[in-house]
Amino acid sequence: MSLGDVLFPGNPERREKVIRRSQELIELMKSNFRATNSLTEIVNKHLHSSFSPITLNEKATVKENCDVMIKRVNQIQAKVEEVDEELKKKLEPTVYESLQKMSLQDFKKLSAVVKVAIKSVCQIAAAVIVKYLMKNIRILTNITCTCAKVAVGTFASIVLGVLIDVIISAIVGHIERAKLESALAEYEEALKTFRPASKEYEMAIYEVMFMLKHMKKK
């Protein structure tokens, strides 16, 4: 046991908590990148964009990785809004309004007239994506905001792949209790918003994927 642990018996527990929170942050980022790539595939296929997949770079800093995801989500959001404007201009107002009020399950019950109207602009699948993501545009905005918060944290400038090693090294290097508690508090605050934002973001994407798959079977 180190002298620091003797003087501050709560340090080992704090150390483990900081390390666990760091690992959780990394795993959430990996999961968000995977979900974003799934959304990218959907948008490329049905909204005719050509976004390339994004890659979590463990040789880059936490901030640099957050910036990559923020940029891609903003690009997707802009594309969805662009197609929504196209729908609004080219569809009959009553058809467009009906589209906005439908639930995802309602799309499989679209009348023949509405289907023809939508197909004249884009495929039914594209209408599903645009309608659902426009309705939940807050989800896209929320994930970019939470990423931005993470990108300005204490460890934002540390290379992602060595984040845990740096934290362990710093702690073993006699970081006093106050700094340990400060680091833990920062992680807790960031994860408090990042956890639910990530879950909501991923669920929204997987719901669209499920609906598209369901429609193919009809």
PyMOL CGO cylinders between C-alpha atoms (Angstrom):
from pymol import cmd
from pymol.cgo import CYLINDER

trace = [
    CYLINDER, 0.00, 0.00, 0.00, 1.33, 3.45, -0.94, 0.3, 1, 1, 1, 1, 1, 1,
    CYLINDER, 1.33, 3.45, -0.94, 1.84, 6.25, 1.55, 0.3, 1, 1, 1, 1, 1, 1,
    CYLINDER, 1.84, 6.25, 1.55, -0.96, 8.15, -0.17, 0.3, 1, 1, 1, 1, 1, 1,
    CYLINDER, -0.96, 8.15, -0.17, -3.34, 5.26, 0.46, 0.3, 1, 1, 1, 1, 1, 1,
    CYLINDER, -3.34, 5.26, 0.46, -2.28, 5.15, 4.12, 0.3, 1, 1, 1, 1, 1, 1,
    CYLINDER, -2.28, 5.15, 4.12, -2.89, 8.88, 4.54, 0.3, 1, 1, 1, 1, 1, 1,
    CYLINDER, -2.89, 8.88, 4.54, -6.09, 8.82, 2.48, 0.3, 1, 1, 1, 1, 1, 1,
    CYLINDER, -6.09, 8.82, 2.48, -7.70, 5.37, 2.93, 0.3, 1, 1, 1, 1, 1, 1,
    CYLINDER, -7.70, 5.37, 2.93, -10.53, 6.27, 0.54, 0.3, 1, 1, 1, 1, 1, 1,
    CYLINDER, -10.53, 6.27, 0.54, -8.14, 6.75, -2.40, 0.3, 1, 1, 1, 1, 1, 1,
    CYLINDER, -8.14, 6.75, -2.40, -8.14, 3.12, -3.67, 0.3, 1, 1, 1, 1, 1, 1,
    CYLINDER, -8.14, 3.12, -3.67, -11.91, 3.21, -4.01, 0.3, 1, 1, 1, 1, 1, 1,
    CYLINDER, -11.91, 3.21, -4.01, -11.81, 6.62, -5.69, 0.3, 1, 1, 1, 1, 1, 1,
    CYLINDER, -11.81, 6.62, -5.69, -9.08, 5.36, -8.02, 0.3, 1, 1, 1, 1, 1, 1,
    CYLINDER, -9.08, 5.36, -8.02, -11.18, 2.40, -9.10, 0.3, 1, 1, 1, 1, 1, 1,
    CYLINDER, -11.18, 2.40, -9.10, -14.22, 4.60, -9.65, 0.3, 1, 1, 1, 1, 1, 1,
    CYLINDER, -14.22, 4.60, -9.65, -12.29, 7.04, -11.85, 0.3, 1, 1, 1, 1, 1, 1,
    CYLINDER, -12.29, 7.04, -11.85, -10.89, 4.17, -13.92, 0.3, 1, 1, 1, 1, 1, 1,
    CYLINDER, -10.89, 4.17, -13.92, -14.33, 2.55, -14.30, 0.3, 1, 1, 1, 1, 1, 1,
    CYLINDER, -14.33, 2.55, -14.30, -15.89, 5.84, -15.37, 0.3, 1, 1, 1, 1, 1, 1,
    CYLINDER, -15.89, 5.84, -15.37, -13.12, 6.36, -17.92, 0.3, 1, 1, 1, 1, 1, 1,
    CYLINDER, -13.12, 6.36, -17.92, -13.70, 2.90, -19.34, 0.3, 1, 1, 1, 1, 1, 1,
    CYLINDER, -13.70, 2.90, -19.34, -17.44, 3.52, -19.47, 0.3, 1, 1, 1, 1, 1, 1,
    CYLINDER, -17.44, 3.52, -19.47, -16.89, 6.77, -21.37, 0.3, 1, 1, 1, 1, 1, 1,
    CYLINDER, -16.89, 6.77, -21.37, -14.73, 4.98, -23.94, 0.3, 1, 1, 1, 1, 1, 1,
    CYLINDER, -14.73, 4.98, -23.94, -17.30, 2.19, -24.40, 0.3, 1, 1, 1, 1, 1, 1,
    CYLINDER, -17.30, 2.19, -24.40, -20.12, 4.71, -24.82, 0.3, 1, 1, 1, 1, 1, 1,
    CYLINDER, -20.12, 4.71, -24.82, -18.12, 6.52, -27.49, 0.3, 1, 1, 1, 1, 1, 1,
    CYLINDER, -18.12, 6.52, -27.49, -17.45, 3.25, -29.34, 0.3, 1, 1, 1, 1, 1, 1,
    CYLINDER, -17.45, 3.25, -29.34, -21.15, 2.39, -29.21, 0.3, 1, 1, 1, 1, 1, 1,
    CYLINDER, -21.15, 2.39, -29.21, -22.12, 5.85, -30.46, 0.3, 1, 1, 1, 1, 1, 1,
    CYLINDER, -22.12, 5.85, -30.46, -19.71, 5.55, -33.38, 0.3, 1, 1, 1, 1, 1, 1,
    CYLINDER, -19.71, 5.55, -33.38, -21.25, 2.19, -34.35, 0.3, 1, 1, 1, 1, 1, 1,
    CYLINDER, -21.25, 2.19, -34.35, -24.77, 3.62, -34.15, 0.3, 1, 1, 1, 1, 1, 1,
    CYLINDER, -24.77, 3.62, -34.15, -23.76, 6.67, -36.19, 0.3, 1, 1, 1, 1, 1, 1,
    CYLINDER, -23.76, 6.67, -36.19, -22.33, 4.42, -38.89, 0.3, 1, 1, 1, 1, 1, 1,
    CYLINDER, -22.33, 4.42, -38.89, -25.60, 2.47, -38.98, 0.3, 1, 1, 1, 1, 1, 1,
    CYLINDER, -25.60, 2.47, -38.98, -27.48, 5.74, -39.44, 0.3, 1, 1, 1, 1, 1, 1,
    CYLINDER, -27.48, 5.74, -39.44, -24.97, 6.80, -42.10, 0.3, 1, 1, 1, 1, 1, 1,
    CYLINDER, -24.97, 6.80, -42.10, -25.69, 3.61, -44.08, 0.3, 1, 1, 1, 1, 1, 1,
    CYLINDER, -25.69, 3.61, -44.08, -29.43, 4.28, -43.90, 0.3, 1, 1, 1, 1, 1, 1,
    CYLINDER, -29.43, 4.28, -43.90, -29.08, 7.91, -45.00, 0.3, 1, 1, 1, 1, 1, 1,
    CYLINDER, -29.08, 7.91, -45.00, -26.68, 6.99, -47.81, 0.3, 1, 1, 1, 1, 1, 1,
    CYLINDER, -26.68, 6.99, -47.81, -29.01, 4.31, -49.12, 0.3, 1, 1, 1, 1, 1, 1,
    CYLINDER, -29.01, 4.31, -49.12, -32.36, 6.05, -48.85, 0.3, 1, 1, 1, 1, 1, 1,
    CYLINDER, -32.36, 6.05, -48.85, -31.54, 9.76, -48.95, 0.3, 1, 1, 1, 1, 1, 1,
    CYLINDER, -31.54, 9.76, -48.95, -28.84, 9.42, -51.60, 0.3, 1, 1, 1, 1, 1, 1,
    CYLINDER, -28.84, 9.42, -51.60, -25.95, 10.88, -49.64, 0.3, 1, 1, 1, 1, 1, 1,
    CYLINDER, -25.95, 10.88, -49.64, -22.37, 9.62, -49.78, 0.3, 1, 1, 1, 1, 1, 1,
    CYLINDER, -22.37, 9.62, -49.78, -21.04, 9.93, -46.25, 0.3, 1, 1, 1, 1, 1, 1,
    CYLINDER, -21.04, 9.93, -46.25, -18.13, 7.66, -45.40, 0.3, 1, 1, 1, 1, 1, 1,
    CYLINDER, -18.13, 7.66, -45.40, -18.05, 5.65, -42.15, 0.3, 1, 1, 1, 1, 1, 1,
    CYLINDER, -18.05, 5.65, -42.15, -16.43, 7.30, -39.15, 0.3, 1, 1, 1, 1, 1, 1,
    CYLINDER, -16.43, 7.30, -39.15, -13.78, 5.50, -37.11, 0.3, 1, 1, 1, 1, 1, 1,
    CYLINDER, -13.78, 5.50, -37.11, -12.95, 5.85, -33.45, 0.3, 1, 1, 1, 1, 1, 1,
    CYLINDER, -12.95, 5.85, -33.45, -9.25, 6.67, -33.52, 0.3, 1, 1, 1, 1, 1, 1,
    CYLINDER, -9.25, 6.67, -33.52, -7.48, 5.51, -30.40, 0.3, 1, 1, 1, 1, 1, 1,
    CYLINDER, -7.48, 5.51, -30.40, -4.39, 7.48, -31.46, 0.3, 1, 1, 1, 1, 1, 1,
    CYLINDER, -4.39, 7.48, -31.46, -6.41, 10.71, -31.38, 0.3, 1, 1, 1, 1, 1, 1,
    CYLINDER, -6.41, 10.71, -31.38, -7.54, 12.66, -28.34, 0.3, 1, 1, 1, 1, 1, 1,
    CYLINDER, -7.54, 12.66, -28.34, -10.96, 12.39, -26.70, 0.3, 1, 1, 1, 1, 1, 1,
    CYLINDER, -10.96, 12.39, -26.70, -11.85, 15.83, -28.09, 0.3, 1, 1, 1, 1, 1, 1,
    CYLINDER, -11.85, 15.83, -28.09, -10.74, 14.94, -31.63, 0.3, 1, 1, 1, 1, 1, 1,
    CYLINDER, -10.74, 14.94, -31.63, -12.93, 11.84, -31.59, 0.3, 1, 1, 1, 1, 1, 1,
    CYLINDER, -12.93, 11.84, -31.59, -15.88, 13.80, -30.23, 0.3, 1, 1, 1, 1, 1, 1,
    CYLINDER, -15.88, 13.80, -30.23, -15.41, 16.39, -32.98, 0.3, 1, 1, 1, 1, 1, 1,
    CYLINDER, -15.41, 16.39, -32.98, -15.52, 13.66, -35.65, 0.3, 1, 1, 1, 1, 1, 1,
    CYLINDER, -15.52, 13.66, -35.65, -18.86, 12.38, -34.38, 0.3, 1, 1, 1, 1, 1, 1,
    CYLINDER, -18.86, 12.38, -34.38, -20.32, 15.87, -33.92, 0.3, 1, 1, 1, 1, 1, 1,
    CYLINDER, -20.32, 15.87, -33.92, -19.41, 16.75, -37.51, 0.3, 1, 1, 1, 1, 1, 1,
    CYLINDER, -19.41, 16.75, -37.51, -21.02, 13.60, -38.94, 0.3, 1, 1, 1, 1, 1, 1,
    CYLINDER, -21.02, 13.60, -38.94, -24.23, 13.93, -36.91, 0.3, 1, 1, 1, 1, 1, 1,
    CYLINDER, -24.23, 13.93, -36.91, -24.53, 17.58, -38.01, 0.3, 1, 1, 1, 1, 1, 1,
    CYLINDER, -24.53, 17.58, -38.01, -24.07, 16.50, -41.64, 0.3, 1, 1, 1, 1, 1, 1,
    CYLINDER, -24.07, 16.50, -41.64, -26.79, 13.86, -41.30, 0.3, 1, 1, 1, 1, 1, 1,
    CYLINDER, -26.79, 13.86, -41.30, -29.11, 16.33, -39.63, 0.3, 1, 1, 1, 1, 1, 1,
    CYLINDER, -29.11, 16.33, -39.63, -28.56, 18.82, -42.46, 0.3, 1, 1, 1, 1, 1, 1,
    CYLINDER, -28.56, 18.82, -42.46, -29.31, 16.14, -45.08, 0.3, 1, 1, 1, 1, 1, 1,
    CYLINDER, -29.31, 16.14, -45.08, -32.50, 15.07, -43.34, 0.3, 1, 1, 1, 1, 1, 1,
    CYLINDER, -32.50, 15.07, -43.34, -33.66, 18.68, -43.13, 0.3, 1, 1, 1, 1, 1, 1,
    CYLINDER, -33.66, 18.68, -43.13, -32.84, 19.17, -46.82, 0.3, 1, 1, 1, 1, 1, 1,
    CYLINDER, -32.84, 19.17, -46.82, -34.96, 16.19, -47.88, 0.3, 1, 1, 1, 1, 1, 1,
    CYLINDER, -34.96, 16.19, -47.88, -37.74, 17.30, -45.55, 0.3, 1, 1, 1, 1, 1, 1,
    CYLINDER, -37.74, 17.30, -45.55, -37.80, 20.67, -47.32, 0.3, 1, 1, 1, 1, 1, 1,
    CYLINDER, -37.80, 20.67, -47.32, -37.99, 18.85, -50.65, 0.3, 1, 1, 1, 1, 1, 1,
    CYLINDER, -37.99, 18.85, -50.65, -40.96, 16.84, -49.43, 0.3, 1, 1, 1, 1, 1, 1,
    CYLINDER, -40.96, 16.84, -49.43, -42.66, 19.96, -48.13, 0.3, 1, 1, 1, 1, 1, 1,
    CYLINDER, -42.66, 19.96, -48.13, -42.29, 21.75, -51.49, 0.3, 1, 1, 1, 1, 1, 1,
    CYLINDER, -42.29, 21.75, -51.49, -43.27, 18.89, -53.79, 0.3, 1, 1, 1, 1, 1, 1,
    CYLINDER, -43.27, 18.89, -53.79, -46.01, 17.09, -51.89, 0.3, 1, 1, 1, 1, 1, 1,
    CYLINDER, -46.01, 17.09, -51.89, -49.54, 18.32, -51.62, 0.3, 1, 1, 1, 1, 1, 1,
    CYLINDER, -49.54, 18.32, -51.62, -49.93, 20.14, -48.27, 0.3, 1, 1, 1, 1, 1, 1,
    CYLINDER, -49.93, 20.14, -48.27, -52.54, 17.64, -47.07, 0.3, 1, 1, 1, 1, 1, 1,
    CYLINDER, -52.54, 17.64, -47.07, -50.28, 14.71, -47.95, 0.3, 1, 1, 1, 1, 1, 1,
    CYLINDER, -50.28, 14.71, -47.95, -47.31, 16.29, -46.19, 0.3, 1, 1, 1, 1, 1, 1,
    CYLINDER, -47.31, 16.29, -46.19, -49.38, 17.02, -43.09, 0.3, 1, 1, 1, 1, 1, 1,
    CYLINDER, -49.38, 17.02, -43.09, -50.68, 13.46, -43.04, 0.3, 1, 1, 1, 1, 1, 1,
    CYLINDER, -50.68, 13.46, -43.04, -47.12, 12.24, -43.24, 0.3, 1, 1, 1, 1, 1, 1,
    CYLINDER, -47.12, 12.24, -43.24, -46.16, 14.27, -40.16, 0.3, 1, 1, 1, 1, 1, 1,
    CYLINDER, -46.16, 14.27, -40.16, -48.99, 12.85, -38.08, 0.3, 1, 1, 1, 1, 1, 1,
    CYLINDER, -48.99, 12.85, -38.08, -48.36, 9.20, -38.85, 0.3, 1, 1, 1, 1, 1, 1,
    CYLINDER, -48.36, 9.20, -38.85, -46.70, 6.80, -36.45, 0.3, 1, 1, 1, 1, 1, 1,
    CYLINDER, -46.70, 6.80, -36.45, -44.03, 4.47, -37.81, 0.3, 1, 1, 1, 1, 1, 1,
    CYLINDER, -44.03, 4.47, -37.81, -46.53, 1.62, -37.84, 0.3, 1, 1, 1, 1, 1, 1,
    CYLINDER, -46.53, 1.62, -37.84, -48.92, 3.70, -39.95, 0.3, 1, 1, 1, 1, 1, 1,
    CYLINDER, -48.92, 3.70, -39.95, -46.52, 3.76, -42.88, 0.3, 1, 1, 1, 1, 1, 1,
    CYLINDER, -46.52, 3.76, -42.88, -47.37, 0.19, -43.84, 0.3, 1, 1, 1, 1, 1, 1,
    CYLINDER, -47.37, 0.19, -43.84, -51.04, 1.24, -44.07, 0.3, 1, 1, 1, 1, 1, 1,
    CYLINDER, -51.04, 1.24, -44.07, -50.53, 4.17, -46.42, 0.3, 1, 1, 1, 1, 1, 1,
    CYLINDER, -50.53, 4.17, -46.42, -53.26, 4.54, -49.02, 0.3, 1, 1, 1, 1, 1, 1,
    CYLINDER, -53.26, 4.54, -49.02, -52.35, 3.98, -52.66, 0.3, 1, 1, 1, 1, 1, 1,
    CYLINDER, -52.35, 3.98, -52.66, -52.84, 7.69, -53.40, 0.3, 1, 1, 1, 1, 1, 1,
    CYLINDER, -52.84, 7.69, -53.40, -50.43, 8.76, -50.69, 0.3, 1, 1, 1, 1, 1, 1,
    CYLINDER, -50.43, 8.76, -50.69, -47.88, 6.14, -51.76, 0.3, 1, 1, 1, 1, 1, 1,
    CYLINDER, -47.88, 6.14, -51.76, -47.92, 7.43, -55.32, 0.3, 1, 1, 1, 1, 1, 1,
    CYLINDER, -47.92, 7.43, -55.32, -47.52, 11.01, -54.11, 0.3, 1, 1, 1, 1, 1, 1,
    CYLINDER, -47.52, 11.01, -54.11, -44.56, 10.14, -51.93, 0.3, 1, 1, 1, 1, 1, 1,
    CYLINDER, -44.56, 10.14, -51.93, -42.89, 7.97, -54.54, 0.3, 1, 1, 1, 1, 1, 1,
    CYLINDER, -42.89, 7.97, -54.54, -42.97, 10.90, -56.94, 0.3, 1, 1, 1, 1, 1, 1,
    CYLINDER, -42.97, 10.90, -56.94, -40.49, 12.62, -54.65, 0.3, 1, 1, 1, 1, 1, 1,
    CYLINDER, -40.49, 12.62, -54.65, -38.66, 9.84, -52.86, 0.3, 1, 1, 1, 1, 1, 1,
    CYLINDER, -38.66, 9.84, -52.86, -39.26, 6.27, -51.82, 0.3, 1, 1, 1, 1, 1, 1,
    CYLINDER, -39.26, 6.27, -51.82, -41.46, 5.33, -48.89, 0.3, 1, 1, 1, 1, 1, 1,
    CYLINDER, -41.46, 5.33, -48.89, -38.39, 4.33, -46.88, 0.3, 1, 1, 1, 1, 1, 1,
    CYLINDER, -38.39, 4.33, -46.88, -36.97, 7.83, -47.27, 0.3, 1, 1, 1, 1, 1, 1,
    CYLINDER, -36.97, 7.83, -47.27, -40.24, 9.31, -46.04, 0.3, 1, 1, 1, 1, 1, 1,
    CYLINDER, -40.24, 9.31, -46.04, -40.06, 7.08, -42.96, 0.3, 1, 1, 1, 1, 1, 1,
    CYLINDER, -40.06, 7.08, -42.96, -36.52, 8.25, -42.17, 0.3, 1, 1, 1, 1, 1, 1,
    CYLINDER, -36.52, 8.25, -42.17, -37.22, 11.92, -42.73, 0.3, 1, 1, 1, 1, 1, 1,
    CYLINDER, -37.22, 11.92, -42.73, -40.48, 11.94, -40.81, 0.3, 1, 1, 1, 1, 1, 1,
    CYLINDER, -40.48, 11.94, -40.81, -39.10, 10.07, -37.83, 0.3, 1, 1, 1, 1, 1, 1,
    CYLINDER, -39.10, 10.07, -37.83, -35.78, 11.88, -37.56, 0.3, 1, 1, 1, 1, 1, 1,
    CYLINDER, -35.78, 11.88, -37.56, -37.35, 15.31, -38.07, 0.3, 1, 1, 1, 1, 1, 1,
    CYLINDER, -37.35, 15.31, -38.07, -39.80, 14.52, -35.29, 0.3, 1, 1, 1, 1, 1, 1,
    CYLINDER, -39.80, 14.52, -35.29, -36.89, 13.49, -33.08, 0.3, 1, 1, 1, 1, 1, 1,
    CYLINDER, -36.89, 13.49, -33.08, -34.34, 16.06, -34.27, 0.3, 1, 1, 1, 1, 1, 1,
    CYLINDER, -34.34, 16.06, -34.27, -33.76, 16.87, -30.60, 0.3, 1, 1, 1, 1, 1, 1,
    CYLINDER, -33.76, 16.87, -30.60, -32.10, 13.46, -30.24, 0.3, 1, 1, 1, 1, 1, 1,
    CYLINDER, -32.10, 13.46, -30.24, -29.48, 14.33, -32.84, 0.3, 1, 1, 1, 1, 1, 1,
    CYLINDER, -29.48, 14.33, -32.84, -28.93, 17.75, -31.30, 0.3, 1, 1, 1, 1, 1, 1,
    CYLINDER, -28.93, 17.75, -31.30, -28.71, 16.28, -27.81, 0.3, 1, 1, 1, 1, 1, 1,
    CYLINDER, -28.71, 16.28, -27.81, -25.99, 13.76, -28.68, 0.3, 1, 1, 1, 1, 1, 1,
    CYLINDER, -25.99, 13.76, -28.68, -23.84, 16.47, -30.28, 0.3, 1, 1, 1, 1, 1, 1,
    CYLINDER, -23.84, 16.47, -30.28, -24.27, 18.69, -27.22, 0.3, 1, 1, 1, 1, 1, 1,
    CYLINDER, -24.27, 18.69, -27.22, -23.27, 15.92, -24.82, 0.3, 1, 1, 1, 1, 1, 1,
    CYLINDER, -23.27, 15.92, -24.82, -20.26, 15.05, -26.98, 0.3, 1, 1, 1, 1, 1, 1,
    CYLINDER, -20.26, 15.05, -26.98, -19.26, 18.70, -26.92, 0.3, 1, 1, 1, 1, 1, 1,
    CYLINDER, -19.26, 18.70, -26.92, -19.38, 18.69, -23.11, 0.3, 1, 1, 1, 1, 1, 1,
    CYLINDER, -19.38, 18.69, -23.11, -17.16, 15.62, -22.95, 0.3, 1, 1, 1, 1, 1, 1,
    CYLINDER, -17.16, 15.62, -22.95, -14.76, 17.28, -25.41, 0.3, 1, 1, 1, 1, 1, 1,
    CYLINDER, -14.76, 17.28, -25.41, -13.92, 20.08, -22.99, 0.3, 1, 1, 1, 1, 1, 1,
    CYLINDER, -13.92, 20.08, -22.99, -13.31, 17.92, -19.90, 0.3, 1, 1, 1, 1, 1, 1,
    CYLINDER, -13.31, 17.92, -19.90, -10.08, 17.48, -17.98, 0.3, 1, 1, 1, 1, 1, 1,
    CYLINDER, -10.08, 17.48, -17.98, -9.02, 14.46, -20.03, 0.3, 1, 1, 1, 1, 1, 1,
    CYLINDER, -9.02, 14.46, -20.03, -10.24, 15.74, -23.41, 0.3, 1, 1, 1, 1, 1, 1,
    CYLINDER, -10.24, 15.74, -23.41, -6.70, 16.42, -24.64, 0.3, 1, 1, 1, 1, 1, 1,
    CYLINDER, -6.70, 16.42, -24.64, -5.45, 12.93, -23.74, 0.3, 1, 1, 1, 1, 1, 1,
    CYLINDER, -5.45, 12.93, -23.74, -5.09, 10.34, -26.51, 0.3, 1, 1, 1, 1, 1, 1,
    CYLINDER, -5.09, 10.34, -26.51, -8.04, 7.96, -26.21, 0.3, 1, 1, 1, 1, 1, 1,
    CYLINDER, -8.04, 7.96, -26.21, -5.98, 4.77, -26.44, 0.3, 1, 1, 1, 1, 1, 1,
    CYLINDER, -5.98, 4.77, -26.44, -3.83, 5.71, -23.44, 0.3, 1, 1, 1, 1, 1, 1,
    CYLINDER, -3.83, 5.71, -23.44, -6.51, 7.43, -21.37, 0.3, 1, 1, 1, 1, 1, 1,
    CYLINDER, -6.51, 7.43, -21.37, -6.71, 4.69, -18.74, 0.3, 1, 1, 1, 1, 1, 1,
    CYLINDER, -6.71, 4.69, -18.74, -2.90, 4.40, -18.51, 0.3, 1, 1, 1, 1, 1, 1,
    CYLINDER, -2.90, 4.40, -18.51, -2.55, 8.15, -18.06, 0.3, 1, 1, 1, 1, 1, 1,
    CYLINDER, -2.55, 8.15, -18.06, -5.17, 8.20, -15.33, 0.3, 1, 1, 1, 1, 1, 1,
    CYLINDER, -5.17, 8.20, -15.33, -3.57, 5.28, -13.50, 0.3, 1, 1, 1, 1, 1, 1,
    CYLINDER, -3.57, 5.28, -13.50, -0.14, 6.88, -13.84, 0.3, 1, 1, 1, 1, 1, 1,
    CYLINDER, -0.14, 6.88, -13.84, -1.41, 10.20, -12.53, 0.3, 1, 1, 1, 1, 1, 1,
    CYLINDER, -1.41, 10.20, -12.53, -3.14, 8.60, -9.59, 0.3, 1, 1, 1, 1, 1, 1,
    CYLINDER, -3.14, 8.60, -9.59, -0.18, 6.42, -8.69, 0.3, 1, 1, 1, 1, 1, 1,
    CYLINDER, -0.18, 6.42, -8.69, 1.95, 9.56, -9.05, 0.3, 1, 1, 1, 1, 1, 1,
    CYLINDER, 1.95, 9.56, -9.05, 0.45, 10.89, -5.81, 0.3, 1, 1, 1, 1, 1, 1,
    CYLINDER, 0.45, 10.89, -5.81, -2.53, 12.91, -7.01, 0.3, 1, 1, 1, 1, 1, 1,
    CYLINDER, -2.53, 12.91, -7.01, -4.01, 14.18, -3.78, 0.3, 1, 1, 1, 1, 1, 1,
    CYLINDER, -4.01, 14.18, -3.78, -7.51, 13.28, -2.68, 0.3, 1, 1, 1, 1, 1, 1,
    CYLINDER, -7.51, 13.28, -2.68, -8.97, 16.63, -3.81, 0.3, 1, 1, 1, 1, 1, 1,
    CYLINDER, -8.97, 16.63, -3.81, -7.86, 16.06, -7.42, 0.3, 1, 1, 1, 1, 1, 1,
    CYLINDER, -7.86, 16.06, -7.42, -9.15, 12.49, -7.38, 0.3, 1, 1, 1, 1, 1, 1,
    CYLINDER, -9.15, 12.49, -7.38, -12.50, 13.69, -6.14, 0.3, 1, 1, 1, 1, 1, 1,
    CYLINDER, -12.50, 13.69, -6.14, -12.53, 16.48, -8.73, 0.3, 1, 1, 1, 1, 1, 1,
    CYLINDER, -12.53, 16.48, -8.73, -11.82, 14.03, -11.57, 0.3, 1, 1, 1, 1, 1, 1,
    CYLINDER, -11.82, 14.03, -11.57, -14.51, 11.66, -10.33, 0.3, 1, 1, 1, 1, 1, 1,
    CYLINDER, -14.51, 11.66, -10.33, -17.05, 14.49, -10.02, 0.3, 1, 1, 1, 1, 1, 1,
    CYLINDER, -17.05, 14.49, -10.02, -16.31, 15.59, -13.57, 0.3, 1, 1, 1, 1, 1, 1,
    CYLINDER, -16.31, 15.59, -13.57, -16.80, 12.10, -14.95, 0.3, 1, 1, 1, 1, 1, 1,
    CYLINDER, -16.80, 12.10, -14.95, -20.02, 11.63, -13.01, 0.3, 1, 1, 1, 1, 1, 1,
    CYLINDER, -20.02, 11.63, -13.01, -21.40, 14.90, -14.35, 0.3, 1, 1, 1, 1, 1, 1,
    CYLINDER, -21.40, 14.90, -14.35, -20.43, 14.11, -17.96, 0.3, 1, 1, 1, 1, 1, 1,
    CYLINDER, -20.43, 14.11, -17.96, -21.78, 10.56, -17.81, 0.3, 1, 1, 1, 1, 1, 1,
    CYLINDER, -21.78, 10.56, -17.81, -25.02, 11.68, -16.14, 0.3, 1, 1, 1, 1, 1, 1,
    CYLINDER, -25.02, 11.68, -16.14, -26.05, 13.28, -19.43, 0.3, 1, 1, 1, 1, 1, 1,
    CYLINDER, -26.05, 13.28, -19.43, -24.00, 11.13, -21.81, 0.3, 1, 1, 1, 1, 1, 1,
    CYLINDER, -24.00, 11.13, -21.81, -25.54, 7.81, -20.71, 0.3, 1, 1, 1, 1, 1, 1,
    CYLINDER, -25.54, 7.81, -20.71, -29.21, 8.68, -21.41, 0.3, 1, 1, 1, 1, 1, 1,
    CYLINDER, -29.21, 8.68, -21.41, -28.36, 10.74, -24.50, 0.3, 1, 1, 1, 1, 1, 1,
    CYLINDER, -28.36, 10.74, -24.50, -26.42, 7.82, -25.95, 0.3, 1, 1, 1, 1, 1, 1,
    CYLINDER, -26.42, 7.82, -25.95, -29.19, 5.34, -25.20, 0.3, 1, 1, 1, 1, 1, 1,
    CYLINDER, -29.19, 5.34, -25.20, -31.86, 7.59, -26.71, 0.3, 1, 1, 1, 1, 1, 1,
    CYLINDER, -31.86, 7.59, -26.71, -29.74, 8.25, -29.79, 0.3, 1, 1, 1, 1, 1, 1,
    CYLINDER, -29.74, 8.25, -29.79, -29.02, 4.58, -30.41, 0.3, 1, 1, 1, 1, 1, 1,
    CYLINDER, -29.02, 4.58, -30.41, -32.63, 3.51, -29.81, 0.3, 1, 1, 1, 1, 1, 1,
    CYLINDER, -32.63, 3.51, -29.81, -33.89, 6.08, -32.33, 0.3, 1, 1, 1, 1, 1, 1,
    CYLINDER, -33.89, 6.08, -32.33, -31.54, 4.69, -34.97, 0.3, 1, 1, 1, 1, 1, 1,
    CYLINDER, -31.54, 4.69, -34.97, -32.40, 1.07, -34.26, 0.3, 1, 1, 1, 1, 1, 1,
    CYLINDER, -32.40, 1.07, -34.26, -36.13, 1.83, -34.38, 0.3, 1, 1, 1, 1, 1, 1,
    CYLINDER, -36.13, 1.83, -34.38, -35.74, 3.22, -37.89, 0.3, 1, 1, 1, 1, 1, 1,
    CYLINDER, -35.74, 3.22, -37.89, -33.67, 0.16, -38.87, 0.3, 1, 1, 1, 1, 1, 1,
    CYLINDER, -33.67, 0.16, -38.87, -36.38, -2.13, -37.47, 0.3, 1, 1, 1, 1, 1, 1,
    CYLINDER, -36.38, -2.13, -37.47, -39.13, -0.29, -39.33, 0.3, 1, 1, 1, 1, 1, 1,
    CYLINDER, -39.13, -0.29, -39.33, -37.26, -0.40, -42.63, 0.3, 1, 1, 1, 1, 1, 1,
    CYLINDER, -37.26, -0.40, -42.63, -36.66, -4.11, -42.20, 0.3, 1, 1, 1, 1, 1, 1,
    CYLINDER, -36.66, -4.11, -42.20, -40.33, -4.64, -41.35, 0.3, 1, 1, 1, 1, 1, 1,
    CYLINDER, -40.33, -4.64, -41.35, -41.44, -2.73, -44.44, 0.3, 1, 1, 1, 1, 1, 1,
    CYLINDER, -41.44, -2.73, -44.44, -39.30, -4.93, -46.70, 0.3, 1, 1, 1, 1, 1, 1,
    CYLINDER, -39.30, -4.93, -46.70, -41.22, -7.98, -45.53, 0.3, 1, 1, 1, 1, 1, 1,
    CYLINDER, -41.22, -7.98, -45.53, -44.56, -6.48, -46.50, 0.3, 1, 1, 1, 1, 1, 1,
]
cmd.load_cgo(trace, "trace")
